[in-house]
Amino acid sequence: MPSMLPRPSMTMPEVFHWLESGWPFGEHQPMRTETYVDQGDFVVRCELPGVDPEKDIHIRVEGNQLEITAERKSEERSSQHSEFHYGTYSRTMLLPDNCNLDEIKAEYEAGILTIRVPQQEGGSSREIPVMRTGK
């Protein structure tokens, strides 16, 4: 029976690839992201090298969840060694409550997907008073 554990003779790059492959969690590759606030916008940046933004990247908002999926298709090569990641990348994250979901913009440049979500002033935050009960 074949083992799912790394072979003892694996090289370090092969071990890293095995660890990042998503096994046993499914076929989706991890998508590296960063988030920050810039000039009133909530910004999400994702590393997605080698994809066609018009065909291979899909961004969806449902409620306050932002879902990003992308696919990097493998290319036929005669090489026997590759450290490139191919397949489907996926990431879902919660957006802050005060985001204007109707004004989301996305752009792709040099392998980086940048999503800008304007934030509205005020948001939906409020203090909840605590009442004393009993005696």
N, CA, C and O atoms as CSV, one atom per row, in Angstrom:
chain,resi,resn,atom,element,x,y,z
A,1,MET,N,N,0.846,-1.177,0.000
A,1,MET,CA,C,0.000,0.000,0.000
A,1,MET,C,C,0.887,1.234,0.000
A,1,MET,O,O,1.800,1.327,0.820
A,2,PRO,N,N,0.642,2.190,-0.904
A,2,PRO,CA,C,1.487,3.381,-0.932
A,2,PRO,C,C,1.246,4.261,0.282
A,2,PRO,O,O,0.124,4.372,0.776
A,3,SER,N,N,2.299,4.874,0.745
A,3,SER,CA,C,2.218,5.768,1.894
A,3,SER,C,C,1.950,7.190,1.446
A,3,SER,O,O,2.447,7.612,0.402
A,4,MET,N,N,1.169,7.939,2.218
A,4,MET,CA,C,0.903,9.340,1.934
A,4,MET,C,C,1.949,10.241,2.602
A,4,MET,O,O,1.918,11.460,2.436
A,5,LEU,N,N,2.864,9.643,3.348
A,5,LEU,CA,C,3.903,10.418,4.010
A,5,LEU,C,C,5.058,10.670,3.044
A,5,LEU,O,O,5.250,9.906,2.098
A,6,PRO,N,N,5.824,11.730,3.270
A,6,PRO,CA,C,6.935,12.011,2.367
A,6,PRO,C,C,7.960,10.884,2.373
A,6,PRO,O,O,8.202,10.252,3.401
A,7,ARG,N,N,8.554,10.645,1.214
A,7,ARG,CA,C,9.611,9.647,1.110
A,7,ARG,C,C,10.839,10.142,1.878
A,7,ARG,O,O,11.092,11.346,1.909
A,8,PRO,N,N,11.604,9.242,2.496
A,8,PRO,CA,C,12.803,9.669,3.219
A,8,PRO,C,C,13.818,10.349,2.316
A,8,PRO,O,O,14.626,11.144,2.794
A,9,SER,N,N,13.794,10.055,1.019
A,9,SER,CA,C,14.788,10.618,0.109
A,9,SER,C,C,14.316,11.919,-0.552
A,9,SER,O,O,14.951,12.385,-1.498
A,10,MET,N,N,13.226,12.508,-0.079
A,10,MET,CA,C,12.718,13.735,-0.690
A,10,MET,C,C,13.674,14.898,-0.436
A,10,MET,O,O,14.277,15.001,0.632
A,11,THR,N,N,13.802,15.768,-1.433
A,11,THR,CA,C,14.596,16.980,-1.258
A,11,THR,C,C,13.770,18.010,-0.498
A,11,THR,O,O,12.551,17.870,-0.393
A,12,MET,N,N,14.415,19.035,0.029
A,12,MET,CA,C,13.694,20.066,0.781
A,12,MET,C,C,12.616,20.748,-0.068
A,12,MET,O,O,11.503,20.921,0.429
A,13,PRO,N,N,12.884,21.149,-1.335
A,13,PRO,CA,C,11.811,21.745,-2.123
A,13,PRO,C,C,10.618,20.806,-2.297
A,13,PRO,O,O,9.475,21.264,-2.311
A,14,GLU,N,N,10.863,19.503,-2.430
A,14,GLU,CA,C,9.768,18.541,-2.547
A,14,GLU,C,C,8.961,18.468,-1.250
A,14,GLU,O,O,7.737,18.350,-1.286
A,15,VAL,N,N,9.638,18.538,-0.118
A,15,VAL,CA,C,8.946,18.523,1.178
A,15,VAL,C,C,8.068,19.764,1.313
A,15,VAL,O,O,6.918,19.662,1.740
A,16,PHE,N,N,8.601,20.942,0.951
A,16,PHE,CA,C,7.803,22.172,1.040
A,16,PHE,C,C,6.593,22.093,0.121
A,16,PHE,O,O,5.496,22.502,0.502
A,17,HIS,N,N,6.783,21.573,-1.082
A,17,HIS,CA,C,5.669,21.429,-2.014
A,17,HIS,C,C,4.615,20.497,-1.418
A,17,HIS,O,O,3.418,20.778,-1.491
A,18,TRP,N,N,5.062,19.388,-0.831
A,18,TRP,CA,C,4.137,18.436,-0.224
A,18,TRP,C,C,3.343,19.098,0.900
A,18,TRP,O,O,2.134,18.893,1.008
A,19,LEU,N,N,4.023,19.901,1.747
A,19,LEU,CA,C,3.343,20.574,2.857
A,19,LEU,C,C,2.350,21.623,2.370
A,19,LEU,O,O,1.303,21.812,2.988
A,20,GLU,N,N,2.667,22.315,1.259
A,20,GLU,CA,C,1.797,23.363,0.748
A,20,GLU,C,C,0.712,22.848,-0.189
A,20,GLU,O,O,-0.121,23.628,-0.651
A,21,SER,N,N,0.706,21.558,-0.476
A,21,SER,CA,C,-0.201,21.013,-1.476
A,21,SER,C,C,-1.641,20.947,-1.008
A,21,SER,O,O,-2.535,20.693,-1.816
A,22,GLY,N,N,-1.890,21.166,0.266
A,22,GLY,CA,C,-3.258,21.139,0.744
A,22,GLY,C,C,-3.690,19.776,1.257
A,22,GLY,O,O,-4.755,19.668,1.865
A,23,TRP,N,N,-2.898,18.726,1.031
A,23,TRP,CA,C,-3.276,17.415,1.517
A,23,TRP,C,C,-3.269,17.430,3.024
A,23,TRP,O,O,-2.350,18.029,3.582
A,24,PRO,N,N,-4.179,16.848,3.724
A,24,PRO,CA,C,-5.327,16.080,3.270
A,24,PRO,C,C,-6.584,16.922,3.171
A,24,PRO,O,O,-7.688,16.381,3.233
A,25,PHE,N,N,-6.451,18.206,3.021
A,25,PHE,CA,C,-7.580,19.117,3.127
A,25,PHE,C,C,-8.311,19.370,1.818
A,25,PHE,O,O,-9.270,20.142,1.813
A,26,GLY,N,N,-7.921,18.778,0.739
A,26,GLY,CA,C,-8.636,18.947,-0.515
A,26,GLY,C,C,-7.720,19.408,-1.610
A,26,GLY,O,O,-6.502,19.473,-1.449
A,27,GLU,N,N,-8.333,19.731,-2.737
A,27,GLU,CA,C,-7.571,20.039,-3.934
A,27,GLU,C,C,-7.205,21.513,-4.052
A,27,GLU,O,O,-6.437,21.873,-4.944
A,28,HIS,N,N,-7.718,22.365,-3.197
A,28,HIS,CA,C,-7.459,23.798,-3.308
A,28,HIS,C,C,-6.121,24.160,-2.690
A,28,HIS,O,O,-5.778,23.707,-1.597
A,29,GLN,N,N,-5.381,24.974,-3.400
A,29,GLN,CA,C,-4.094,25.462,-2.930
A,29,GLN,C,C,-4.320,26.671,-2.018
A,29,GLN,O,O,-5.309,27.386,-2.177
A,30,PRO,N,N,-3.419,26.902,-1.069
A,30,PRO,CA,C,-3.544,28.109,-0.262
A,30,PRO,C,C,-3.273,29.351,-1.111
A,30,PRO,O,O,-2.404,29.336,-1.983
A,31,MET,N,N,-4.007,30.403,-0.856
A,31,MET,CA,C,-3.811,31.669,-1.555
A,31,MET,C,C,-3.205,32.639,-0.549
A,31,MET,O,O,-3.803,32.905,0.493
A,32,ARG,N,N,-2.047,33.159,-0.846
A,32,ARG,CA,C,-1.390,34.094,0.061
A,32,ARG,C,C,-2.046,35.463,-0.085
A,32,ARG,O,O,-2.190,35.982,-1.192
A,33,THR,N,N,-2.436,36.033,1.037
A,33,THR,CA,C,-3.150,37.310,1.011
A,33,THR,C,C,-2.589,38.260,2.069
A,33,THR,O,O,-1.893,37.857,3.001
A,34,GLU,N,N,-2.919,39.522,1.885
A,34,GLU,CA,C,-2.684,40.523,2.926
A,34,GLU,C,C,-3.853,41.487,2.883
A,34,GLU,O,O,-4.425,41.732,1.821
A,35,THR,N,N,-4.206,42.032,4.033
A,35,THR,CA,C,-5.291,43.013,4.117
A,35,THR,C,C,-4.807,44.214,4.913
A,35,THR,O,O,-3.994,44.086,5.828
A,36,TYR,N,N,-5.323,45.383,4.547
A,36,TYR,CA,C,-4.994,46.611,5.262
A,36,TYR,C,C,-6.002,47.677,4.869
A,36,TYR,O,O,-6.789,47.483,3.943
A,37,VAL,N,N,-5.979,48.796,5.570
A,37,VAL,CA,C,-6.839,49.936,5.244
A,37,VAL,C,C,-5.965,51.015,4.626
A,37,VAL,O,O,-4.915,51.365,5.167
A,38,ASP,N,N,-6.414,51.547,3.470
A,38,ASP,CA,C,-5.672,52.583,2.762
A,38,ASP,C,C,-6.647,53.634,2.250
A,38,ASP,O,O,-7.533,53.320,1.456
A,39,GLN,N,N,-6.496,54.859,2.688
A,39,GLN,CA,C,-7.317,55.987,2.241
A,39,GLN,C,C,-8.808,55.684,2.327
A,39,GLN,O,O,-9.562,55.993,1.405
A,40,GLY,N,N,-9.230,55.084,3.425
A,40,GLY,CA,C,-10.641,54.791,3.644
A,40,GLY,C,C,-11.145,53.522,2.982
A,40,GLY,O,O,-12.322,53.189,3.119
A,41,ASP,N,N,-10.289,52.804,2.268
A,41,ASP,CA,C,-10.683,51.552,1.630
A,41,ASP,C,C,-10.100,50.367,2.399
A,41,ASP,O,O,-8.964,50.419,2.870
A,42,PHE,N,N,-10.891,49.298,2.519
A,42,PHE,CA,C,-10.384,48.020,3.001
A,42,PHE,C,C,-9.779,47.338,1.778
A,42,PHE,O,O,-10.466,47.133,0.777
A,43,VAL,N,N,-8.494,46.986,1.854
A,43,VAL,CA,C,-7.774,46.454,0.694
A,43,VAL,C,C,-7.367,45.003,0.957
A,43,VAL,O,O,-6.839,44.661,2.015
A,44,VAL,N,N,-7.635,44.166,-0.047
A,44,VAL,CA,C,-7.211,42.767,-0.022
A,44,VAL,C,C,-6.271,42.571,-1.203
A,44,VAL,O,O,-6.624,42.888,-2.339
A,45,ARG,N,N,-5.076,42.051,-0.938
A,45,ARG,CA,C,-4.128,41.745,-2.024
A,45,ARG,C,C,-3.822,40.257,-1.979
A,45,ARG,O,O,-3.603,39.688,-0.910
A,46,CYS,N,N,-3.811,39.629,-3.162
A,46,CYS,CA,C,-3.569,38.190,-3.268
A,46,CYS,C,C,-2.465,37.925,-4.270
A,46,CYS,O,O,-2.426,38.539,-5.336
A,47,GLU,N,N,-1.563,37.007,-3.931
A,47,GLU,CA,C,-0.538,36.567,-4.875
A,47,GLU,C,C,-1.160,35.524,-5.797
A,47,GLU,O,O,-1.542,34.442,-5.349
A,48,LEU,N,N,-1.262,35.848,-7.083
A,48,LEU,CA,C,-1.826,34.927,-8.071
A,48,LEU,C,C,-1.027,35.010,-9.362
A,48,LEU,O,O,-1.548,35.480,-10.374
A,49,PRO,N,N,0.216,34.570,-9.351
A,49,PRO,CA,C,1.017,34.668,-10.565
A,49,PRO,C,C,0.559,33.674,-11.631
A,49,PRO,O,O,0.098,32.575,-11.321
A,50,GLY,N,N,0.695,34.081,-12.884
A,50,GLY,CA,C,0.469,33.166,-13.998
A,50,GLY,C,C,-0.964,32.849,-14.314
A,50,GLY,O,O,-1.241,31.802,-14.900
A,51,VAL,N,N,-1.898,33.721,-13.946
A,51,VAL,CA,C,-3.302,33.485,-14.285
A,51,VAL,C,C,-3.798,34.589,-15.215
A,51,VAL,O,O,-3.251,35.692,-15.235
A,52,ASP,N,N,-4.825,34.280,-15.972
A,52,ASP,CA,C,-5.476,35.264,-16.828
A,52,ASP,C,C,-6.607,35.876,-16.016
A,52,ASP,O,O,-7.585,35.187,-15.726
A,53,PRO,N,N,-6.506,37.150,-15.639
A,53,PRO,CA,C,-7.500,37.730,-14.735
A,53,PRO,C,C,-8.918,37.721,-15.303
A,53,PRO,O,O,-9.881,37.645,-14.541
A,54,GLU,N,N,-9.063,37.797,-16.621
A,54,GLU,CA,C,-10.398,37.838,-17.203
A,54,GLU,C,C,-11.058,36.470,-17.273
A,54,GLU,O,O,-12.285,36.376,-17.312
A,55,LYS,N,N,-10.260,35.410,-17.290
A,55,LYS,CA,C,-10.819,34.063,-17.415
A,55,LYS,C,C,-10.689,33.230,-16.141
A,55,LYS,O,O,-11.566,32.427,-15.825
A,56,ASP,N,N,-9.605,33.424,-15.424
A,56,ASP,CA,C,-9.258,32.493,-14.350
A,56,ASP,C,C,-9.539,32.981,-12.935
A,56,ASP,O,O,-9.428,32.195,-11.995
A,57,ILE,N,N,-9.896,34.249,-12.749
A,57,ILE,CA,C,-10.162,34.779,-11.408
A,57,ILE,C,C,-11.645,35.098,-11.285
A,57,ILE,O,O,-12.234,35.737,-12.157
A,58,HIS,N,N,-12.235,34.642,-10.190
A,58,HIS,CA,C,-13.655,34.911,-9.921
A,58,HIS,C,C,-13.783,35.449,-8.496
A,58,HIS,O,O,-13.285,34.852,-7.542
A,59,ILE,N,N,-14.462,36.591,-8.378
A,59,ILE,CA,C,-14.648,37.238,-7.073
A,59,ILE,C,C,-16.147,37.358,-6.839
A,59,ILE,O,O,-16.896,37.800,-7.710
A,60,ARG,N,N,-16.570,36.952,-5.639
A,60,ARG,CA,C,-17.995,36.959,-5.313
A,60,ARG,C,C,-18.186,37.492,-3.902
A,60,ARG,O,O,-17.380,37.216,-3.013
A,61,VAL,N,N,-19.251,38.253,-3.698
A,61,VAL,CA,C,-19.590,38.735,-2.362
A,61,VAL,C,C,-20.966,38.210,-2.008
A,61,VAL,O,O,-21.923,38.369,-2.766
A,62,GLU,N,N,-21.052,37.584,-0.847
A,62,GLU,CA,C,-22.342,37.117,-0.350
A,62,GLU,C,C,-22.436,37.525,1.110
A,62,GLU,O,O,-21.660,37.057,1.943
A,63,GLY,N,N,-23.384,38.393,1.416
A,63,GLY,CA,C,-23.449,38.957,2.761
A,63,GLY,C,C,-22.196,39.782,2.993
A,63,GLY,O,O,-21.891,40.678,2.206
A,64,ASN,N,N,-21.464,39.490,4.067
A,64,ASN,CA,C,-20.201,40.189,4.305
A,64,ASN,C,C,-18.996,39.276,4.050
A,64,ASN,O,O,-17.908,39.513,4.574
A,65,GLN,N,N,-19.202,38.229,3.238
A,65,GLN,CA,C,-18.109,37.321,2.907
A,65,GLN,C,C,-17.610,37.580,1.489
A,65,GLN,O,O,-18.390,37.644,0.539
A,66,LEU,N,N,-16.308,37.727,1.373
A,66,LEU,CA,C,-15.651,37.900,0.084
A,66,LEU,C,C,-15.023,36.563,-0.285
A,66,LEU,O,O,-14.198,36.034,0.460
A,67,GLU,N,N,-15.414,36.016,-1.436
A,67,GLU,CA,C,-14.875,34.736,-1.891
A,67,GLU,C,C,-14.076,34.963,-3.168
A,67,GLU,O,O,-14.574,35.539,-4.135
A,68,ILE,N,N,-12.831,34.501,-3.155
A,68,ILE,CA,C,-11.937,34.643,-4.308
A,68,ILE,C,C,-11.522,33.244,-4.729
A,68,ILE,O,O,-11.036,32.466,-3.908
A,69,THR,N,N,-11.708,32.918,-6.000
A,69,THR,CA,C,-11.213,31.658,-6.540
A,69,THR,C,C,-10.439,31.955,-7.816
A,69,THR,O,O,-10.767,32.880,-8.559
A,70,ALA,N,N,-9.429,31.173,-8.052
A,70,ALA,CA,C,-8.610,31.339,-9.255
A,70,ALA,C,C,-8.077,29.967,-9.653
A,70,ALA,O,O,-7.960,29.062,-8.827
A,71,GLU,N,N,-7.760,29.838,-10.926
A,71,GLU,CA,C,-7.188,28.584,-11.398
A,71,GLU,C,C,-5.972,28.867,-12.248
A,71,GLU,O,O,-6.011,29.681,-13.171
A,72,ARG,N,N,-4.908,28.191,-11.926
A,72,ARG,CA,C,-3.687,28.270,-12.723
A,72,ARG,C,C,-3.542,26.956,-13.454
A,72,ARG,O,O,-3.289,25.918,-12.844
A,73,LYS,N,N,-3.701,27.004,-14.750
A,73,LYS,CA,C,-3.684,25.790,-15.565
A,73,LYS,C,C,-2.238,25.363,-15.829
A,73,LYS,O,O,-1.366,26.186,-16.105
A,74,SER,N,N,-2.017,24.062,-15.736
A,74,SER,CA,C,-0.671,23.554,-15.984
A,74,SER,C,C,-0.360,23.600,-17.469
A,74,SER,O,O,-1.247,23.500,-18.317
A,75,GLU,N,N,0.902,23.750,-17.755
A,75,GLU,CA,C,1.370,23.804,-19.129
A,75,GLU,C,C,2.203,22.557,-19.384
A,75,GLU,O,O,2.966,22.123,-18.521
A,76,GLU,N,N,2.054,21.988,-20.560
A,76,GLU,CA,C,2.833,20.807,-20.921
A,76,GLU,C,C,4.289,21.211,-21.145
A,76,GLU,O,O,4.586,22.068,-21.977
A,77,ARG,N,N,5.165,20.599,-20.412
A,77,ARG,CA,C,6.596,20.854,-20.524
A,77,ARG,C,C,7.321,19.513,-20.505
A,77,ARG,O,O,6.789,18.522,-20.005
A,78,SER,N,N,8.515,19.482,-21.041
A,78,SER,CA,C,9.300,18.253,-21.011
A,78,SER,C,C,10.117,18.140,-19.722
A,78,SER,O,O,10.720,17.099,-19.459
A,79,SER,N,N,10.138,19.185,-18.936
A,79,SER,CA,C,10.906,19.208,-17.693
A,79,SER,C,C,10.338,18.218,-16.682
A,79,SER,O,O,9.133,17.969,-16.649
A,80,GLN,N,N,11.211,17.663,-15.868
A,80,GLN,CA,C,10.765,16.725,-14.845
A,80,GLN,C,C,10.714,17.369,-13.463
A,80,GLN,O,O,10.344,16.711,-12.490
A,81,HIS,N,N,11.071,18.613,-13.367
A,81,HIS,CA,C,11.085,19.290,-12.072
A,81,HIS,C,C,10.343,20.613,-12.173
A,81,HIS,O,O,10.628,21.427,-13.052
A,82,SER,N,N,9.408,20.821,-11.286
A,82,SER,CA,C,8.693,22.092,-11.239
A,82,SER,C,C,8.277,22.361,-9.802
A,82,SER,O,O,7.764,21.472,-9.122
A,83,GLU,N,N,8.498,23.577,-9.345
A,83,GLU,CA,C,8.049,23.995,-8.029
A,83,GLU,C,C,6.857,24.931,-8.144
A,83,GLU,O,O,6.399,25.493,-7.149
A,84,PHE,N,N,6.355,25.097,-9.368
A,84,PHE,CA,C,5.171,25.927,-9.588
A,84,PHE,C,C,3.948,25.208,-9.033
A,84,PHE,O,O,3.888,23.978,-9.028
A,85,HIS,N,N,2.980,25.980,-8.568
A,85,HIS,CA,C,1.714,25.434,-8.094
A,85,HIS,C,C,0.682,25.595,-9.198
A,85,HIS,O,O,0.491,26.691,-9.725
A,86,TYR,N,N,0.021,24.507,-9.544
A,86,TYR,CA,C,-1.055,24.536,-10.524
A,86,TYR,C,C,-2.325,24.056,-9.832
A,86,TYR,O,O,-2.269,23.346,-8.828
A,87,GLY,N,N,-3.456,24.449,-10.375
A,87,GLY,CA,C,-4.728,23.994,-9.830
A,87,GLY,C,C,-5.561,25.170,-9.368
A,87,GLY,O,O,-5.370,26.304,-9.809
A,88,THR,N,N,-6.485,24.880,-8.474
A,88,THR,CA,C,-7.443,25.875,-8.005
A,88,THR,C,C,-6.969,26.484,-6.689
A,88,THR,O,O,-6.548,25.772,-5.776
A,89,TYR,N,N,-7.042,27.795,-6.606
A,89,TYR,CA,C,-6.758,28.546,-5.384
A,89,TYR,C,C,-8.081,29.112,-4.890
A,89,TYR,O,O,-8.915,29.531,-5.693
A,90,SER,N,N,-8.276,29.129,-3.596
A,90,SER,CA,C,-9.540,29.628,-3.067
A,90,SER,C,C,-9.315,30.280,-1.704
A,90,SER,O,O,-8.498,29.826,-0.904
A,91,ARG,N,N,-10.056,31.345,-1.467
A,91,ARG,CA,C,-9.969,32.026,-0.167
A,91,ARG,C,C,-11.295,32.730,0.098
A,91,ARG,O,O,-11.831,33.396,-0.787
A,92,THR,N,N,-11.821,32.588,1.294
A,92,THR,CA,C,-13.029,33.294,1.724
A,92,THR,C,C,-12.676,34.047,2.988
A,92,THR,O,O,-12.076,33.489,3.907
A,93,MET,N,N,-13.049,35.320,3.035
A,93,MET,CA,C,-12.763,36.119,4.224
A,93,MET,C,C,-13.939,37.026,4.550
A,93,MET,O,O,-14.733,37.381,3.679
A,94,LEU,N,N,-14.032,37.391,5.812
A,94,LEU,CA,C,-15.085,38.306,6.251
A,94,LEU,C,C,-14.646,39.738,6.004
A,94,LEU,O,O,-13.502,40.107,6.269
A,95,LEU,N,N,-15.571,40.540,5.493
A,95,LEU,CA,C,-15.319,41.960,5.307
A,95,LEU,C,C,-15.796,42.715,6.537
A,95,LEU,O,O,-16.712,42.256,7.219
A,96,PRO,N,N,-15.202,43.853,6.835
A,96,PRO,CA,C,-15.703,44.670,7.945
A,96,PRO,C,C,-17.161,45.076,7.703
A,96,PRO,O,O,-17.605,45.172,6.559
A,97,ASP,N,N,-17.894,45.310,8.788
A,97,ASP,CA,C,-19.321,45.641,8.686
A,97,ASP,C,C,-19.601,46.933,7.934
A,97,ASP,O,O,-20.670,47.076,7.339
A,98,ASN,N,N,-18.671,47.870,7.946
A,98,ASN,CA,C,-18.949,49.189,7.369
A,98,ASN,C,C,-18.527,49.311,5.900
A,98,ASN,O,O,-18.312,50.423,5.418
A,99,CYS,N,N,-18.405,48.199,5.186
A,99,CYS,CA,C,-17.981,48.239,3.783
A,99,CYS,C,C,-19.149,48.552,2.852
A,99,CYS,O,O,-20.277,48.113,3.080
A,100,ASN,N,N,-18.863,49.312,1.806
A,100,ASN,CA,C,-19.836,49.607,0.767
A,100,ASN,C,C,-19.669,48.551,-0.326
A,100,ASN,O,O,-18.812,48.690,-1.198
A,101,LEU,N,N,-20.474,47.512,-0.281
A,101,LEU,CA,C,-20.326,46.371,-1.177
A,101,LEU,C,C,-20.670,46.691,-2.624
A,101,LEU,O,O,-20.307,45.937,-3.527
A,102,ASP,N,N,-21.369,47.802,-2.855
A,102,ASP,CA,C,-21.732,48.179,-4.225
A,102,ASP,C,C,-20.584,48.858,-4.968
A,102,ASP,O,O,-20.667,49.044,-6.182
A,103,GLU,N,N,-19.527,49.226,-4.270
A,103,GLU,CA,C,-18.430,49.981,-4.891
A,103,GLU,C,C,-17.105,49.218,-4.917
A,103,GLU,O,O,-16.044,49.834,-5.012
A,104,ILE,N,N,-17.152,47.888,-4.834
A,104,ILE,CA,C,-15.931,47.087,-4.828
A,104,ILE,C,C,-15.264,47.153,-6.203
A,104,ILE,O,O,-15.935,47.068,-7.232
A,105,LYS,N,N,-13.941,47.304,-6.210
A,105,LYS,CA,C,-13.173,47.325,-7.454
A,105,LYS,C,C,-12.007,46.342,-7.332
A,105,LYS,O,O,-11.413,46.193,-6.264
A,106,ALA,N,N,-11.690,45.672,-8.450
A,106,ALA,CA,C,-10.586,44.714,-8.456
A,106,ALA,C,C,-9.712,44.971,-9.668
A,106,ALA,O,O,-10.206,45.282,-10.752
A,107,GLU,N,N,-8.402,44.839,-9.474
A,107,GLU,CA,C,-7.466,44.962,-10.600
A,107,GLU,C,C,-6.346,43.950,-10.406
A,107,GLU,O,O,-6.067,43.507,-9.292
A,108,TYR,N,N,-5.716,43.598,-11.513
A,108,TYR,CA,C,-4.665,42.593,-11.509
A,108,TYR,C,C,-3.464,43.159,-12.239
A,108,TYR,O,O,-3.575,43.599,-13.383
A,109,GLU,N,N,-2.306,43.147,-11.574
A,109,GLU,CA,C,-1.084,43.644,-12.203
A,109,GLU,C,C,0.108,42.885,-11.642
A,109,GLU,O,O,0.252,42.739,-10.428
A,110,ALA,N,N,0.953,42.409,-12.530
A,110,ALA,CA,C,2.219,41.746,-12.171
A,110,ALA,C,C,2.014,40.593,-11.182
A,110,ALA,O,O,2.806,40.419,-10.255
A,111,GLY,N,N,0.949,39.808,-11.382
A,111,GLY,CA,C,0.712,38.642,-10.541
A,111,GLY,C,C,0.039,38.925,-9.214
A,111,GLY,O,O,-0.107,38.020,-8.392
A,112,ILE,N,N,-0.376,40.169,-8.987
A,112,ILE,CA,C,-1.027,40.543,-7.735
A,112,ILE,C,C,-2.453,41.017,-8.027
A,112,ILE,O,O,-2.659,41.930,-8.827
A,113,LEU,N,N,-3.429,40.392,-7.376
A,113,LEU,CA,C,-4.821,40.820,-7.435
A,113,LEU,C,C,-5.051,41.778,-6.277
A,113,LEU,O,O,-4.771,41.446,-5.125
A,114,THR,N,N,-5.563,42.968,-6.583
A,114,THR,CA,C,-5.866,43.958,-5.542
A,114,THR,C,C,-7.350,44.260,-5.581
A,114,THR,O,O,-7.886,44.658,-6.616
A,115,ILE,N,N,-8.016,44.069,-4.444
A,115,ILE,CA,C,-9.443,44.344,-4.306
A,115,ILE,C,C,-9.588,45.479,-3.316
A,115,ILE,O,O,-9.090,45.399,-2.193
A,116,ARG,N,N,-10.273,46.543,-3.731
A,116,ARG,CA,C,-10.496,47.705,-2.863
A,116,ARG,C,C,-11.981,47.802,-2.540
A,116,ARG,O,O,-12.825,47.830,-3.437
A,117,VAL,N,N,-12.288,47.852,-1.246
A,117,VAL,CA,C,-13.667,47.929,-0.786
A,117,VAL,C,C,-13.805,49.216,0.033
A,117,VAL,O,O,-13.267,49.305,1.136
A,118,PRO,N,N,-14.527,50.222,-0.503
A,118,PRO,CA,C,-14.685,51.459,0.263
A,118,PRO,C,C,-15.413,51.210,1.588
A,118,PRO,O,O,-16.342,50.406,1.670
A,119,GLN,N,N,-14.968,51.915,2.600
A,119,GLN,CA,C,-15.629,51.830,3.898
A,119,GLN,C,C,-16.468,53.076,4.108
A,119,GLN,O,O,-16.062,54.181,3.746
A,120,GLN,N,N,-17.639,52.889,4.694
A,120,GLN,CA,C,-18.543,54.005,4.981
A,120,GLN,C,C,-18.266,54.504,6.387
A,120,GLN,O,O,-17.922,53.736,7.286
A,121,GLU,N,N,-18.422,55.798,6.553
A,121,GLU,CA,C,-18.216,56.366,7.887
A,121,GLU,C,C,-19.347,55.954,8.807
A,121,GLU,O,O,-20.485,55.767,8.376
A,122,GLY,N,N,-19.021,55.817,10.059
A,122,GLY,CA,C,-20.041,55.501,11.051
A,122,GLY,C,C,-20.195,54.013,11.269
A,122,GLY,O,O,-20.224,53.558,12.412
A,123,GLY,N,N,-20.292,53.260,10.218
A,123,GLY,CA,C,-20.450,51.817,10.347
A,123,GLY,C,C,-21.689,51.456,11.146
A,123,GLY,O,O,-22.593,52.275,11.311
A,124,SER,N,N,-21.726,50.257,11.628
A,124,SER,CA,C,-22.891,49.804,12.385
A,124,SER,C,C,-22.510,49.445,13.819
A,124,SER,O,O,-23.123,48.572,14.432
A,125,SER,N,N,-21.509,50.114,14.340
A,125,SER,CA,C,-21.051,49.846,15.690
A,125,SER,C,C,-21.798,50.738,16.677
A,125,SER,O,O,-22.026,51.919,16.412
A,126,ARG,N,N,-22.172,50.163,17.808
A,126,ARG,CA,C,-22.794,50.962,18.860
A,126,ARG,C,C,-22.564,50.295,20.197
A,126,ARG,O,O,-22.365,49.083,20.273
A,127,GLU,N,N,-22.591,51.081,21.234
A,127,GLU,CA,C,-22.401,50.587,22.593
A,127,GLU,C,C,-23.719,49.994,23.091
A,127,GLU,O,O,-24.780,50.585,22.890
A,128,ILE,N,N,-23.656,48.834,23.737
A,128,ILE,CA,C,-24.829,48.179,24.289
A,128,ILE,C,C,-24.795,48.364,25.794
A,128,ILE,O,O,-23.856,47.907,26.446
A,129,PRO,N,N,-25.812,49.035,26.370
A,129,PRO,CA,C,-25.821,49.215,27.830
A,129,PRO,C,C,-26.092,47.886,28.538
A,129,PRO,O,O,-26.819,47.031,28.031
A,130,VAL,N,N,-25.491,47.735,29.722
A,130,VAL,CA,C,-25.694,46.530,30.533
A,130,VAL,C,C,-26.521,46.933,31.740
A,130,VAL,O,O,-26.148,47.837,32.487
A,131,MET,N,N,-27.646,46.257,31.926
A,131,MET,CA,C,-28.551,46.544,33.041
A,131,MET,C,C,-28.253,45.613,34.212
A,131,MET,O,O,-27.965,44.430,34.030
A,132,ARG,N,N,-28.328,46.171,35.408
A,132,ARG,CA,C,-28.161,45.362,36.610
A,132,ARG,C,C,-29.514,44.725,36.931
A,132,ARG,O,O,-30.545,45.398,36.916
A,133,THR,N,N,-29.500,43.425,37.222
A,133,THR,CA,C,-30.743,42.736,37.584
A,133,THR,C,C,-30.631,42.214,39.002
A,133,THR,O,O,-29.544,42.177,39.578
A,134,GLY,N,N,-31.735,41.820,39.548
A,134,GLY,CA,C,-31.718,41.232,40.890
A,134,GLY,C,C,-31.896,42.266,41.971
A,134,GLY,O,O,-32.725,43.165,41.829
A,135,LYS,N,N,-31.142,42.169,43.051
A,135,LYS,CA,C,-31.252,42.943,44.283
A,135,LYS,C,C,-31.489,44.373,44.053
A,135,LYS,O,O,-31.602,45.141,45.008
